[in-house]
Structure formats: structure tokens, C-alpha cells
């Protein structure tokens, strides 16, 4: 039986991100699930297809910014879709401070992530 989309499921996914457990995060994605990174060469940023690509990208992210954490999160669920808002903080690979607000648009099927689409604010000086 598949897990239903609930706030508890979203909390588990956020906990996996914050514990830097790329394997656990990847398990929440459907075999054909995608994660759309906010930065990249495509109009959508960068498309990561499937749990293996998502795991690899997250392992790289967690290694490059070992103190990164998503906090102040709020989530709303609409059937098989969710919206989560958060604040992300940490240290970028170049030593600069990461501190920005963002959101994810989620689509689920049978309790698995079909799509996670990330957006965040861009700070300028």
C-alpha cells in the first residue's frame, strides 16, 4: 500500500534533507520522478531525472555546503500536490553565507514524488 500525501510525509522528507541523507530523500521519489533545481542551463533551471540523479546531486550539494539547513518551513497540501515555503541557511562552497527564502512546488502519485520544483529569492548587494 502506498503512503498518502500528508503533512507527516512532508515532515519526513524535510527531515531527510536536513539530515543530509541523500539516499533517504531519493527513496521518496518515483522511478520517473524529477527534481527541478532553480539554477542551471535549462529554462526550468536543471532537470534531475530519477532517484539516482537526484541522489548524486544532493550528495554533491551536501558535501559542498555541509552546514546547509532548511528551516521555518510551512507546507500546504492540495490533493496530490503540495507547496512548501522555507528559509535555507548555510555556507556556500566559496565561503559566502547562504540565507534566503524559497519554496517548492510538489506533485505526488501514490505517495511518491513525481516532481519537486524549487524557487528561491536572489539576494543582491
ChimeraX attribute file (.defattr): number of C-alpha atoms within 10 A of each C-alpha:
attribute: neighborCount
match mode: 1-to-1
recipient: residues
	/A:1	5
	/A:2	8
	/A:3	10
	/A:4	15
	/A:5	21
	/A:6	17
	/A:7	14
	/A:8	10
	/A:9	15
	/A:10	20
	/A:11	14
	/A:12	15
	/A:13	18
	/A:14	18
	/A:15	16
	/A:16	17
	/A:17	20
	/A:18	17
	/A:19	15
	/A:20	20
	/A:21	16
	/A:22	22
	/A:23	17
	/A:24	17
	/A:25	22
	/A:26	23
	/A:27	16
	/A:28	20
	/A:29	24
	/A:30	19
	/A:31	15
	/A:32	12
	/A:33	21
	/A:34	22
	/A:35	24
	/A:36	21
	/A:37	18
	/A:38	17
	/A:39	14
	/A:40	11
	/A:41	9
	/A:42	11
	/A:43	9
	/A:44	14
	/A:45	16
	/A:46	16
	/A:47	21
	/A:48	19
	/A:49	18
	/A:50	17
	/A:51	23
	/A:52	16
	/A:53	15
	/A:54	24
	/A:55	19
	/A:56	14
	/A:57	16
	/A:58	19
	/A:59	17
	/A:60	13
	/A:61	16
	/A:62	18
	/A:63	13
	/A:64	14
	/A:65	18
	/A:66	15
	/A:67	15
	/A:68	22
	/A:69	21
	/A:70	19
	/A:71	14
	/A:72	9
	/A:73	15
	/A:74	14
	/A:75	15
	/A:76	13
	/A:77	15
	/A:78	11
	/A:79	11
	/A:80	17
	/A:81	17
	/A:82	19
	/A:83	17
	/A:84	17
	/A:85	20
	/A:86	18
	/A:87	18
	/A:88	18
	/A:89	17
	/A:90	17
	/A:91	16
	/A:92	16
	/A:93	13
	/A:94	8
	/A:95	9
	/A:96	9
	/A:97	12
	/A:98	18
	/A:99	17
	/A:100	15
	/A:101	19
	/A:102	16
	/A:103	20
	/A:104	20
	/A:105	15
	/A:106	20
	/A:107	22
	/A:108	20
	/A:109	17
	/A:110	13
	/A:111	18
	/A:112	21
	/A:113	24
	/A:114	22
	/A:115	23
	/A:116	22
	/A:117	19
	/A:118	19
	/A:119	17
	/A:120	16
	/A:121	11
	/A:122	9
	/A:123	9
	/A:124	4
	/A:125	2
